[in-house]
Amino acid sequence: MTLNELLQYLHDHSEFQLLDGTPQESLRKAVEETHSHPVAAEIIRALNGKAGDRGGEARLERIDAVKCLGPLRLKYMADDAPVEGFRMVEKTITTIDAAYNEEALRHRES
């Protein structure tokens, strides 16, 4: 799955506003630190970093997508961290699993 595909899936299947424009625009804004939602920007930057900072068309495996969010998860588990950040990271991790599960099922059916 490409980073753009994953970002769009995450946006479409969670109650959080992950994207700030298209996936490509959101990626650019996250990198430039102009994204409208700081936690979403951190998530996007982490995913992009794990994709080798190669942009939205870079392929990203499930294990890499989930593992790269580990440090953010720990950051937002801290007592003084905003609960919204923890919820967003947790929901993102479970939605990443759903995205890759759906992709695997599509490949099996075709």
C-alpha positions in Angstrom: 0.0 0.0 0.0 1.3 3.5 -0.8 1.5 6.1 1.8 -1.1 8.2 0.0 -3.5 5.2 -0.1 -2.9 4.6 3.6 -3.5 8.2 4.6 -6.7 8.3 2.6 -7.9 5.1 4.2 -7.1 6.4 7.7 -8.9 9.7 7.0 -12.0 7.9 5.5 -12.3 5.3 8.3 -11.7 7.3 11.5 -13.5 10.0 13.3 -10.4 12.2 13.4 -9.5 14.8 10.8 -6.2 13.3 9.6 -5.9 15.1 6.2 -5.6 18.8 5.6 -6.4 18.7 1.8 -5.4 15.7 -0.3 -3.0 13.1 1.1 -0.1 14.7 -0.9 -1.0 18.2 0.4 -1.3 16.9 3.9 2.0 15.2 3.7 3.6 18.4 2.5 1.9 20.5 5.2 3.0 17.9 7.9 6.6 18.1 6.8 6.5 21.9 6.6 4.7 22.0 10.0 1.7 24.0 8.6 -0.8 21.1 9.0 -4.0 22.3 10.8 -3.9 19.5 13.3 -0.6 19.0 15.2 -1.2 15.4 16.3 -2.3 14.4 12.8 0.9 16.1 11.5 3.0 14.0 13.9 1.4 10.8 12.7 1.9 11.7 9.0 5.5 12.7 9.6 6.2 9.4 11.4 4.6 7.4 8.5 6.5 9.4 5.9 9.8 8.9 7.8 9.3 5.2 7.9 8.6 5.3 4.1 12.0 6.8 3.7 10.8 10.4 3.2 10.1 9.4 -0.4 6.6 10.9 -0.6 3.1 9.7 -1.0 3.8 7.1 -3.7 6.3 5.2 -1.5 5.1 1.8 -0.4 4.7 1.1 3.3 4.3 -2.3 4.9 1.9 -2.9 7.8 4.6 -3.7 10.3 6.5 -0.6 9.5 3.4 1.6 9.6 2.5 0.3 13.1 6.0 0.2 14.5 6.8 3.8 13.5 3.9 5.1 15.7 5.3 3.4 18.8 7.2 6.5 20.0 4.1 8.7 19.5 2.0 6.2 21.4 4.5 6.4 24.3 4.6 10.2 24.1 0.8 10.4 24.4 0.6 7.8 27.2 2.4 10.2 29.5 0.3 11.6 32.4 0.7 15.2 31.2 -0.1 14.4 27.5 -3.4 15.4 26.0 -5.9 12.4 26.0 -7.0 13.4 22.4 -3.5 12.6 21.2 -3.5 9.2 22.8 -6.9 8.4 21.4 -5.9 9.5 17.9 -2.7 7.5 17.8 -4.5 4.4 19.2 -7.3 4.7 16.7 -4.8 5.2 13.9 -3.0 2.0 14.8 -6.1 -0.1 14.8 -7.3 1.5 11.5 -3.9 0.7 9.9 -4.6 -3.0 10.7 -8.0 -2.7 9.1 -6.5 -1.1 6.0 -4.0 -3.8 5.5 -6.6 -6.6 6.3 -8.9 -5.2 3.6 -6.0 -5.0 1.1 -5.1 -8.6 1.8 -8.7 -9.7 1.3 -8.9 -7.8 -2.0 -5.8 -9.6 -3.3 -7.2 -13.0 -2.2 -10.5 -12.4 -4.0 -8.9 -11.3 -7.3 
